[in-house]
Amino acid sequence: MPFKTRLGNLDLAVLSDGQYFVDAGAAFGIVPRALWESHAPDLDDHHRIPLGMNCLLLRSGDKLILIEAGVGDKPGGRRFASPAERGNLLSDLAALDVRPGDIDVVINTHLHADHCGWNTRIVDDTVVPTFPRAEYLISRMEWLAAVEPDERTRATYLADNFHPLADAGLLRLIAGETKVTDEVTIIPTPGHSEGHCSVVIASGGETAIYIGDIAQVGVQLERTAWVSAFDILPQLSMDTKRRLVQQAVDQQSLIIGVHLPFPGLGHMTPTGGGARWTPLPGTGAAS
């Protein structure tokens, strides 16, 4: 079921498309197992850790906005999450009495398959946009990387997740900082991919940052050098993370982590030598 919270004058709902399991060594990159193992209490028999797929729904002004779209239900996404591990974003929307046709804007932080699977679905053997009225906002740089993937990225950029959006005239490519409404702004946060973005939400003197793949587990927010093997530009990823964490500390922002344990909400609490990830009480495991 969706998790509801309040930010200033806005109602936020975190929706889950389930979870999937990734190799822990890949998630922690070059960090030795002796250092990361204590931060991976849910390590399974295949040396994998579970990652959430937390999407966010909010209404800002006259726009109903969905941030991120999980892994979806198309065959191509099944290797990212088995049926037992997948949730159903559409069921969570229905629990809020929201139909796909009600969504005005869909924001993808990037186009890896576990973030944009529900952009489309199969109807009568044809792949069509899931949200038929929505404007889909995607970084132009990310789009170019997705439509012409290289050997490393080809496995995660699945054409059925994004090509039908262009065909249907629903795609809007953006560059740089982009205001969606007075309360919702997309910002470039490169590193995981060159075109990766995050979303800043501001209302009533409060802010939240939907961080996308800036971090897969909480400890990566605390330790700048801990970046995953999935980050295409690791040095840039570290620089971006350092800047975003400092912003979150300075503004006391709510962090919304797509891959953190559902609902992935918390704050960066200042410490003597940096900042510590602190989940919202009762909402998730510590780092």
Sequence and secondary structure as in RCSB ss.txt:
>XXXX:A:sequence
MPFKTRLGNLDLAVLSDGQYFVDAGAAFGIVPRALWESHAPDLDDHHRIPLGMNCLLLRSGDKLILIEAGVGDKP
GGRRFASPAERGNLLSDLAALDVRPGDIDVVINTHLHADHCGWNTRIVDDTVVPTFPRAEYLISRMEWLAAVEPD
ERTRATYLADNFHPLADAGLLRLIAGETKVTDEVTIIPTPGHSEGHCSVVIASGGETAIYIGDIAQVGVQLERTA
WVSAFDILPQLSMDTKRRLVQQAVDQQSLIIGVHLPFPGLGHMTPTGGGARWTPLPGTGAAS
>XXXX:A:secstr
  EEEEETTEEEEEEEEEEEEEEHHHHHTTS HHHHGGG TT  TTSEEEEEEEEEEEEETTEEEEE   S SSG
GGTTTS TTTB  HHHHHHHTT  GGG  EEE S   HHHHGGGEEEETTEEEESSTT EEEEEHHHHHHHHS  
TTTTTT  GGGTHHHHHTT EEEE SSEESSSSEEEEE  SSSTT EEEEEEETTEEEEE GGG SSTHHHH TT
   TT SSHHHHHHHHHHHHHHHHHHT EEE SSSSTT EEEEEEETTEEEEEE TTSS   
